[in-house]
Amino acid sequence: MHPAVVLGVPLMDADHATIELMLERVATTSDPDLPALFAEIEAEVTAHFAREEVLMAEHRAPVAHCHQAQHALLLGEFAAARPIAEAGDAAALRAAFDRLAEFVAGHVASVDRVTAQFLGGTLDTALVERLRLPE
C-alpha cells in the first residue's frame, strides 16, 4: 500500500496511503453513508496531523510552524464542511470531499514534501533555517 506521492518517511507514507484509500471510498459510498465517512476521514486526518506534528517536534524541523499552520487551515476546511455533512446534503458533501481531497493532495505535495526532505537529510537547511521561529 503506497500513497500517490511517496515521501520516504514511513509514518507519513502509511498515513497518506490510508487517507487516500478513505477518500477513494467517497465514489462508492451511498448518500446516506457519506456523513459517517466524512467523520471517519476527518478523525483520521486529525490524528495524522497530530502524529506528524510530534515527528516534526522530535526532529526540530525548521518548517514546523509553517507546516502546522497548514494543518490548522486544513482542519478549518473540515470544520467548514461539517455542517454540510450534518445536514445530509449528499451533493454538497461530495463537492466538499472533492475540495478537501485537493487540499490534502496540495498539502502533501508542498509542506509534507519539504518536511520529508528535511527528515531524510536532503533539504538544504540553510535555505529554511530563518523560518524557524523563536522558541
Secondary structure, DSSP 4 states (H G I P E B T S, - for coil): ---SS--S-HHHHHHHHHHHHHHHGGGGS-GGGHHHHHHHHHHHHHHHHHHHHHHHHHTT-TTHHHHHHHHHHHHHHHHHHHHHHHHT-HHHHHHHHHHHHHHHHHHIIIIIHHHHHHHTT-S-HHHHGGGPPP-
